[in-house]
């Protein structure tokens, strides 16, 4: 299916042409049919000679109903501009064309209607000249009469050619269905309609309702008046929502693929059309079917910051338009450059931001985004509009980093660790959490990913590969023990005299210089093995007292030493606290 919106001045025959082409009545309201004037959006469809189906979004042409017109044109990829041969180019012709240009619509067709009332040549020439100045460029033109049927065959052929030029839809993309109608059907509940520009909808899908952020389930689908289990873009679609009150949804809301869009009320944009400096302080932003008041803060010659009256699901590269409702004037089109812009609190921040925006074109530039933000999570990037397969591999977990910044972080980490170890030679390294704070990182996994040779990560600390044992510590340990009595643990006061406090003893244990049996009870590192050999050479089994005498030590040392030999499986403890050396 292809979707084409009408555009043009009031009473130039847009609805008449849709009616003739489709055989359907696009004006839904009795008031519209009574007055012979379209007030709100109408919908109809027809099958062309090639077999392609075109769904029309018929828009009102009166100046009072331009917001309704914009709601219909916004999501449509192509337009059929209608100009009456007997009246020619008119004010609403110009405003509708300005809206199409602001939205960046590139595919269209000029239809000169009421050719039975006047020679269409002059109107055709004038209209083509106006259209050529816009994003539509040169378009084909067809002269028709809805009364006599003249030119209708040529119009259908021109529509056939138009739809073949439309870009292929991204059916695997994220769904953002802008709602243009919402109503209740007895026995079915709430139904919403819209133009599906990308993605695929299926019965049973859970979508996010942008206005509230709540999840809603698709109860049923219709396309071209027929039930469907699945509808892919581009298409006009009606969605029956389960458990949603009609009061909770309306025009301007959107149904979204969960987790794929960022709701934002602050965006930086590039403006085309009126000079940024001449924009009113408050205008209306039209995007999709939404119309939201925004406050404008000029930044550069063609860039501005918009503060939205309510959050919208926006992505980098989105096209929208600004309209001054007081003057009934389309002020210009905007391209969204940033959906999560930085604050501008410091003096000169606005000028610096304008210079930064000057280098942005509204494309999803991963390298540029990372240069500006340094670190970003996958979820943030996807919501901004980056295609997940194009992101590549993260540096850690789901984190992506600017390569230059990442290299710099690695160098800073090495310097921080070296400085810490020099100041704390007895520590086993710098704690990861301390490093995270020093480097200003949001996640400890980033610190761990930065640890590369010759640094090591162990026990939550980062350390350089050790080149040796601190000389002062080695000397103090050697002086602590009597070579003639290797199982005589030094007393607490003696350890203090040697400068062997808790930190020093902990370092000596980690370096393999001593074994700690209990607080302030330490022996040389080889003491357990030497004790096992001595005990194995004596009578088996043996009591703790016999072990104490064999090792020439005290009960203060013998008891925890025997418990260590038990835990390591060297000795087997039996009845009456007797032990047997099981292995050496």
Secondary structure by P-SEA (a helix, b strand, c coil): cbbbbbbbcccccaaaaaaaaccccccccaaaaaaccccccccccccccccbbbbbbccccccccaaaaaaaaccccccbbbbbccccccaaaaaaaaaaaaaccccbbbbbcccccccaaaaaaaaaaaaaaccccbbbbbbbbcccccaaaaaaaaaaaaaaacccccccccccccccbbbbcccccbbbbbbbccccccccbbbbcccccbbbbbccccccccccccccccccbbbbbcccccccccccccccccccccccccbbbbbccccccccccbbbbbcccbbbbbbbbbccccbbbbbbcccccccccccccccccccccccbbbbbcccccccccccaaaaaaaaaaccccccccaaaaaaacccccaaaaaaaccccccccccccccccccaaaaaaaaaaaaaaaaaaaaaccccccccaaaaaaaaccccaaaaaaaccccccccccbbbcccccccaaaaaaaaaacccccccccccaaaaaaacccaaaaaaaaaaccccccccccccccaaaaaaaaaaaaccccccaaaaaaaaccccccaaaaaaaaaaacccccccccccccccc
